[in-house]
Amino acid sequence: MSRIQWSIDSVKEFVDNKTDCKLLSTEYVNAKTKLKFKCVCGREFERTWDNFLRKKTYLCRSCSNIRPLPK
């Protein structure tokens, strides 16, 4: 199985298709660099791509405490 080479376009596609968030960042550096997102509630938040993808923390901190994360 090959590893995905992430780019800003592939990150945006993943966020658009798999989450209720919106990607606000326009540049992808690496998985450890923070990206800016807009939560379904309208709040903006930052998270590394690694944390966003692997921990499935697709919501801002406020929403992730009150709503179950999508499966």
Secondary structure, 3 states (H helix, E strand, C coil): CCCCCCCHHHHHHHHHHHCCCEECCCCCCCCCCEEEEECCCCCEEEEEHHHHHHCCCCCCHHHHHHCCCCC
